Amino acid sequence: MNATFDMLAKTFKGLEEVLAGELIALGANQVQLERRAVRFSGDKALLYRANLCLRTASRVLVPIASFRAKDTDDIYRQLLALAWDRYMTAETTFAIDTTAYSEQFRNSRFITYRVKDAVADWWNEHAGKRPNVRVTDPDLLLNVHVAQDRVTVSLDSSGESLHKRGYRVANTEAPINEALAAGMLLMAGWHGQCDFYDPMCGSGTLPIEAALIARNIAPGIFRQSFAFERWRDFDAELWSDIYNDDSAERPFDHHIYGSDTSFYAIQQAEKNVKSAGVQRDIELRQIRMEELRPTESSLAGAPLMMMNPPYGERLASNRDMEELYGRIGTALKHHWAGATAWIISSNETAMKCIGLRPSKRVRLLNGELDCQFNRYDLFAGSRKQTMTASPKE
């Protein structure tokens, strides 16, 4: 029977419950929500699957030490007592990522130095040789988290953040984070049950993530590597079995439509769609939101629309933004009755110009921007009837 151990999946603000649901579906045990993270337990196979399959995680950590410390010398002493040969050799290059939320540990860089000293001195004492620190592409990445006097040291099994899927080969300005896009889709209940529209698709992140979810394609399939592949206990045969198992993939009988006013954006989206291998499911067009119309078959199946319009954080004036969001609302009311629309934005004033009352509001963080993610149920009927619908917070 495979040994089980504790793990921690990091995520983005507002996606904790979605990530917990993903972990439960993968077979994780003892799932517990934390701030921008979910704690769980499982075996090595689950660790590999979590990195390959989780859509809303940024990284998966395996804690190896947790203790209270009064100063950095205390951190050094406690880590010097750890059996580092369980996790590395004297030839293993390593790097340390430290975050500290503490009154007594205010300098995260000094914490990093003392952790490095503990690892290097342990090897010097036991093997007469000090392993090298390598900031870029190390063999082992250590994560150090300090909360007041509680220090947790973990192995980072992911390496580069999991939101960097590997399919993105072209960008537009400020593309939405892939993990956030997937979280929004899962939050909206998307699993490929209808047609999907993104009328402001930019470089195509939402349509691509929608296609991957619809066909249940693992988002990590495009990545070159994961950090756990360099670990001492890496099981290459187990990983090969998991990586090459496509039995969970499913057919998708509907269609995904991405559009944008920018020809350049559509060009970039086409490159990313091709890189992700989902051309058969996604149709891209250069067209204004106001001119876009759903197909008859789409409306018959109650399509899902999702968009990430400009927020006006850079160049556009407030008046421009308010006019844009007003046009979005007019288009939704006049042409999309029967659909469900979700819109994310940090511009709350402009969101009010949509002129529809959301049936659900969710707070999310897009980068550093605090955003509203609103659901609009587009019923056939008058604006007054729509406006009087009661919002569910």
C-alpha positions as CSV (number, residue, x, y, z in Angstrom):
1,M,0.0,0.0,0.0
2,N,1.4,3.4,-1.0
3,A,2.3,5.7,1.9
4,T,0.2,8.9,2.3
5,F,1.5,12.3,3.3
6,D,0.2,15.8,3.7
7,M,0.3,18.3,0.8
8,L,-0.7,21.9,0.2
9,A,-2.0,23.2,-3.1
10,K,-1.6,27.0,-3.5
11,T,-4.2,29.0,-5.5
12,F,-5.5,32.5,-6.1
13,K,-7.9,34.5,-3.9
14,G,-11.5,33.4,-4.3
15,L,-10.7,30.0,-5.9
16,E,-10.2,28.0,-2.8
17,E,-13.5,26.2,-2.9
18,V,-13.2,25.4,-6.6
19,L,-9.7,24.0,-6.0
20,A,-11.0,21.9,-3.1
21,G,-13.7,20.4,-5.4
22,E,-11.0,19.5,-7.9
23,L,-8.9,17.8,-5.3
24,I,-11.9,15.8,-4.0
25,A,-12.6,14.7,-7.5
26,L,-9.0,13.5,-7.8
27,G,-9.4,11.4,-4.7
28,A,-7.7,13.6,-2.1
29,N,-8.3,13.0,1.6
30,Q,-8.6,15.4,4.5
31,V,-9.3,18.4,2.3
32,Q,-9.2,21.6,4.3
33,L,-9.6,25.2,3.0
34,E,-6.9,27.7,3.9
35,R,-6.2,31.3,2.8
36,R,-5.3,31.0,-0.9
37,A,-4.6,27.3,-0.4
38,V,-6.1,23.9,0.2
39,R,-4.5,21.4,2.5
40,F,-5.0,17.7,1.7
41,S,-3.4,14.2,1.9
42,G,-2.7,11.5,-0.5
43,D,0.0,9.3,-2.0
44,K,2.7,9.8,-4.7
45,A,0.3,9.1,-7.5
46,L,-2.0,11.8,-6.2
47,L,0.9,14.2,-6.0
48,Y,1.7,13.6,-9.7
49,R,-2.0,13.8,-10.8
50,A,-2.5,17.0,-8.8
51,N,0.3,18.7,-10.7
52,L,-0.9,17.4,-14.1
53,C,-4.7,17.8,-13.6
54,L,-5.4,20.7,-11.3
55,R,-6.7,23.7,-13.2
56,T,-6.9,26.3,-10.4
57,A,-3.7,25.5,-8.4
58,S,-0.5,27.5,-8.8
59,R,1.8,25.0,-7.1
60,V,1.7,21.8,-5.0
61,L,3.9,21.8,-1.8
62,V,5.0,18.8,0.3
63,P,5.8,20.0,3.9
64,I,8.9,18.3,5.4
65,A,9.3,20.4,8.6
66,S,7.1,22.6,10.7
67,F,8.2,24.2,14.0
68,R,8.1,27.4,16.1
69,A,11.1,29.6,16.1
70,K,12.1,32.7,18.1
71,D,14.8,34.0,15.7
72,T,16.7,33.1,12.5
73,D,19.4,31.3,14.5
74,D,16.6,29.1,15.9
75,I,15.5,28.4,12.3
76,Y,19.1,27.4,11.5
77,R,19.4,25.1,14.4
78,Q,16.2,23.3,13.8
79,L,16.9,22.8,10.1
80,L,20.4,21.7,10.7
81,A,18.9,18.7,12.6
82,L,16.9,17.6,9.5
83,A,18.1,14.6,7.5
84,W,18.7,16.3,4.2
85,D,19.9,13.2,2.5
86,R,16.3,12.1,2.3
87,Y,15.6,14.8,-0.2
88,M,18.9,15.6,-2.0
89,T,22.5,14.7,-2.5
90,A,25.6,16.9,-2.1
91,E,25.5,17.4,-5.9
92,T,21.9,18.6,-5.9
93,T,21.5,22.3,-6.8
94,F,18.8,24.1,-4.8
95,A,16.9,27.3,-4.4
96,I,14.8,28.8,-1.6
97,D,11.6,30.8,-2.0
98,T,10.6,32.5,1.3
99,T,7.5,34.4,2.3
100,A,7.0,35.8,5.8
101,Y,4.0,37.3,7.6
102,S,5.5,38.0,11.0
103,E,6.3,40.8,13.3
104,Q,9.5,39.1,14.5
105,F,10.7,37.9,11.1
106,R,10.5,41.0,8.9
107,N,13.4,40.3,6.6
108,S,12.6,37.3,4.4
109,R,16.0,37.5,2.7
110,F,17.8,36.9,6.0
111,I,15.5,33.9,6.6
112,T,16.6,32.6,3.2
113,Y,20.2,33.0,4.0
114,R,19.9,31.0,7.3
115,V,18.0,28.2,5.6
116,K,20.7,28.0,2.9
117,D,23.4,27.9,5.6
118,A,21.6,25.1,7.4
119,V,21.4,23.0,4.3
120,A,25.0,23.7,3.2
121,D,26.4,23.2,6.7
122,W,24.6,19.8,7.1
123,W,26.2,18.5,3.9
124,N,29.6,19.9,4.8
125,E,29.4,18.1,8.1
126,H,28.1,14.8,6.7
127,A,29.8,14.6,3.3
128,G,32.5,17.2,3.4
129,K,31.0,19.0,0.5
130,R,28.5,21.9,0.2
131,P,25.7,21.7,-2.5
132,N,25.4,24.8,-4.7
133,V,22.5,27.3,-4.8
134,R,21.1,27.9,-8.3
135,V,18.4,30.4,-8.6
136,T,17.5,29.4,-12.2
137,D,16.3,25.9,-12.8
138,P,17.5,24.2,-9.6
139,D,17.2,20.5,-8.9
140,L,15.3,21.1,-5.7
141,L,13.1,24.1,-4.8
142,L,12.4,24.7,-1.1
143,N,9.5,26.8,0.0
144,V,9.8,28.5,3.4
145,H,6.6,30.0,4.9
146,V,6.7,32.0,8.1
147,A,3.5,33.0,9.9
148,Q,4.4,34.8,13.1
149,D,6.6,32.3,14.9
150,R,5.5,29.2,12.9
151,V,8.0,28.1,10.2
152,T,7.0,25.6,7.5
153,V,9.5,24.2,5.1
154,S,8.2,22.4,2.0
155,L,9.4,20.8,-1.2
156,D,7.9,22.5,-4.2
157,S,6.8,19.7,-6.5
158,S,5.7,22.0,-9.3
159,G,8.5,24.3,-10.1
160,E,7.2,27.0,-12.4
161,S,3.7,28.1,-11.5
162,L,1.1,25.6,-12.7
163,H,-1.0,28.5,-14.3
164,K,1.8,28.5,-16.9
165,R,0.3,25.6,-18.8
166,G,2.8,25.6,-21.7
167,Y,0.4,26.2,-24.6
168,R,0.7,30.0,-24.6
169,V,3.0,31.1,-27.4
170,A,1.5,34.5,-28.1
171,N,0.2,37.3,-25.8
172,T,-1.9,40.4,-26.0
173,E,-1.7,43.1,-23.3
174,A,-2.5,41.8,-19.8
175,P,-3.9,38.3,-20.7
176,I,-6.0,36.7,-18.0
177,N,-4.2,34.1,-15.8
178,E,-5.0,30.6,-17.0
179,A,-5.8,29.3,-13.6
180,L,-8.1,32.2,-12.9
181,A,-9.8,31.6,-16.3
182,A,-10.3,27.9,-15.5
183,G,-11.6,28.8,-12.0
184,M,-14.1,31.2,-13.4
185,L,-15.4,28.6,-15.9
186,L,-15.7,25.9,-13.1
187,M,-17.4,28.4,-10.9
188,A,-19.9,29.1,-13.7
189,G,-20.7,25.3,-13.9
190,W,-19.0,24.9,-17.3
191,H,-18.3,21.3,-18.3
192,G,-19.1,21.5,-22.0
193,Q,-22.8,21.2,-21.8
194,C,-23.7,23.9,-24.3
195,D,-22.1,26.4,-26.7
196,F,-19.7,28.9,-25.2
197,Y,-19.0,32.5,-26.3
198,D,-16.2,34.9,-25.3
199,P,-16.8,38.2,-27.3
200,M,-13.6,39.8,-25.9
201,C,-11.3,36.9,-26.1
202,G,-7.9,38.6,-26.4
203,S,-5.2,36.0,-26.8
204,G,-7.8,33.2,-26.3
205,T,-7.3,32.1,-22.7
206,L,-11.0,31.6,-21.8
207,P,-11.9,29.7,-25.0
208,I,-8.9,27.5,-24.7
209,E,-9.5,26.7,-21.0
210,A,-13.2,26.1,-21.9
211,A,-12.1,23.6,-24.5
212,L,-9.7,21.8,-22.2
213,I,-12.5,21.5,-19.5
214,A,-15.1,20.4,-22.0
215,R,-12.9,17.5,-23.2
216,N,-11.4,16.9,-19.8
217,I,-7.8,17.3,-21.1
218,A,-5.3,17.7,-18.3
219,P,-4.0,21.3,-18.3
220,G,-0.4,20.2,-17.4
221,I,-0.1,18.0,-20.5
222,F,1.6,20.8,-22.4
223,R,4.4,21.5,-19.8
224,Q,8.0,20.5,-20.4
225,S,8.5,19.3,-16.9
226,F,7.6,19.4,-13.2
227,A,10.0,19.8,-10.2
228,F,9.1,16.4,-8.8
229,E,10.8,14.7,-11.8
230,R,14.2,15.6,-10.2
231,W,13.4,14.3,-6.7
232,R,15.4,11.4,-5.3
233,D,12.3,9.3,-5.0
234,F,10.9,10.1,-8.4
235,D,9.0,7.1,-9.8
236,A,9.4,7.4,-13.6
237,E,7.2,4.4,-14.4
238,L,4.3,5.7,-12.2
239,W,4.6,9.1,-13.8
240,S,4.6,7.7,-17.3
241,D,1.4,5.7,-16.6
242,I,-0.3,8.8,-15.2
243,Y,1.0,11.2,-17.9
244,N,0.0,8.9,-20.8
245,D,-3.4,7.9,-19.4
246,D,-6.1,9.7,-21.5
247,S,-9.0,7.5,-20.4
248,A,-10.7,10.4,-18.6
249,E,-10.9,12.5,-21.8
250,R,-14.5,12.9,-23.2
251,P,-16.2,13.9,-26.4
252,F,-17.5,17.5,-26.8
253,D,-20.6,17.9,-29.0
254,H,-21.0,21.7,-28.8
255,H,-18.9,24.6,-30.0
256,I,-16.8,27.4,-28.6
257,Y,-16.7,30.9,-30.2
258,G,-14.1,33.5,-29.5
259,S,-14.2,37.0,-30.9
260,D,-12.5,40.4,-30.5
261,T,-12.5,43.7,-32.3
262,S,-8.7,43.5,-32.7
263,F,-7.3,41.7,-35.7
264,Y,-4.0,41.4,-33.8
265,A,-5.7,39.7,-30.8
266,I,-7.4,37.2,-33.1
267,Q,-4.0,36.4,-34.7
268,Q,-2.5,35.8,-31.3
269,A,-5.5,33.7,-30.2
270,E,-5.1,31.5,-33.3
271,K,-1.5,30.8,-32.4
272,N,-2.4,29.8,-28.9
273,V,-5.4,27.7,-30.0
274,K,-3.2,25.8,-32.4
275,S,-0.5,25.3,-29.7
276,A,-3.2,23.8,-27.4
277,G,-4.5,21.5,-30.1
278,V,-8.1,22.6,-29.8
279,Q,-8.7,24.1,-33.2
280,R,-11.6,21.7,-33.9
281,D,-13.6,23.1,-31.0
282,I,-12.9,26.9,-31.3
283,E,-14.0,29.3,-34.0
284,L,-12.4,32.7,-33.9
285,R,-13.7,35.9,-35.5
286,Q,-12.8,39.6,-35.7
287,I,-16.1,41.3,-34.8
288,R,-17.5,43.9,-32.4
289,M,-19.5,42.6,-29.4
290,E,-22.5,44.6,-30.5
291,E,-22.5,42.9,-33.9
292,L,-22.1,39.3,-32.6
293,R,-25.1,37.1,-32.7
294,P,-25.7,33.6,-31.2
295,T,-26.6,30.8,-33.6
296,E,-30.1,29.5,-33.4
297,S,-28.8,26.1,-32.2
298,S,-26.8,27.9,-29.5
299,L,-29.8,29.8,-28.1
300,A,-31.8,26.6,-28.1
301,G,-29.2,25.1,-25.8
302,A,-29.0,28.1,-23.4
303,P,-25.4,29.1,-24.2
304,L,-22.8,30.3,-21.7
305,M,-21.0,33.6,-22.3
306,M,-18.0,34.9,-20.4
307,M,-15.9,38.0,-20.9
308,N,-13.0,39.9,-19.5
309,P,-13.6,43.4,-20.9
310,P,-11.1,46.3,-20.4
311,Y,-11.1,47.8,-16.9
312,G,-9.8,51.2,-17.8
313,E,-6.8,50.8,-15.6
314,R,-4.3,52.1,-18.2
315,L,-5.4,54.6,-20.9
316,A,-9.2,54.7,-21.4
317,S,-11.2,57.4,-19.7
318,N,-14.1,56.6,-17.3
319,R,-16.6,57.9,-19.9
320,D,-15.2,55.5,-22.5
321,M,-15.4,52.6,-20.1
322,E,-19.0,53.5,-19.1
323,E,-20.0,53.7,-22.7
324,L,-18.4,50.4,-23.5
325,Y,-20.1,48.6,-20.6
326,G,-23.4,50.2,-21.5
327,R,-23.0,48.8,-25.1
328,I,-22.3,45.4,-23.6
329,G,-25.5,45.6,-21.5
330,T,-27.6,46.7,-24.6
331,A,-26.2,43.8,-26.7
332,L,-26.9,41.3,-24.0
333,K,-30.5,42.5,-23.5
334,H,-31.4,42.7,-27.2
335,H,-29.7,39.6,-28.6
336,W,-28.8,37.1,-25.9
337,A,-32.1,36.2,-24.2
338,G,-31.9,32.7,-23.0
339,A,-28.2,32.8,-22.4
340,T,-26.2,33.1,-19.1
341,A,-23.4,35.7,-19.1
342,W,-20.5,36.1,-16.7
343,I,-18.4,39.3,-16.6
344,I,-15.3,40.1,-14.6
345,S,-14.1,43.6,-14.0
346,S,-12.4,45.8,-11.4
347,N,-14.3,48.8,-12.6
348,E,-17.4,48.8,-10.4
349,T,-18.7,52.1,-11.8
350,A,-18.6,50.8,-15.3
351,M,-20.2,47.5,-14.3
352,K,-23.3,49.4,-13.1
353,C,-23.6,50.8,-16.7
354,I,-24.4,47.3,-17.9
355,G,-28.0,48.0,-16.7
356,L,-28.7,44.4,-15.6
357,R,-28.9,43.2,-12.0
358,P,-26.5,40.3,-11.4
359,S,-28.1,37.1,-10.0
360,K,-24.7,36.3,-8.4
361,R,-21.7,38.3,-7.4
362,V,-18.3,36.8,-6.6
363,R,-15.1,38.7,-5.4
364,L,-12.0,37.6,-7.3
365,L,-8.4,38.9,-7.6
366,N,-7.1,39.4,-11.2
367,G,-3.4,40.0,-10.6
368,E,-3.4,42.8,-8.0
369,L,-6.9,44.1,-9.0
370,D,-9.9,43.4,-6.8
371,C,-12.7,42.4,-9.2
372,Q,-16.4,41.6,-9.3
373,F,-17.3,38.5,-11.2
374,N,-21.0,38.8,-11.9
375,R,-23.6,36.4,-13.4
376,Y,-26.4,37.7,-15.5
377,D,-29.4,35.5,-16.3
378,L,-30.7,36.9,-19.6
379,F,-34.4,36.2,-19.5
380,A,-36.8,37.1,-22.4
381,G,-38.8,40.1,-21.2
382,S,-38.7,43.7,-20.3
383,R,-35.7,45.5,-18.7
384,K,-37.9,46.3,-15.7
385,Q,-38.6,42.6,-15.1
386,T,-34.8,41.8,-15.4
387,M,-33.8,44.6,-13.1
388,T,-36.1,43.5,-10.3
389,A,-34.6,40.0,-10.1
390,S,-33.1,39.5,-6.7
391,P,-29.3,39.2,-6.5
392,K,-27.8,36.3,-4.7
393,E,-24.6,37.4,-2.9
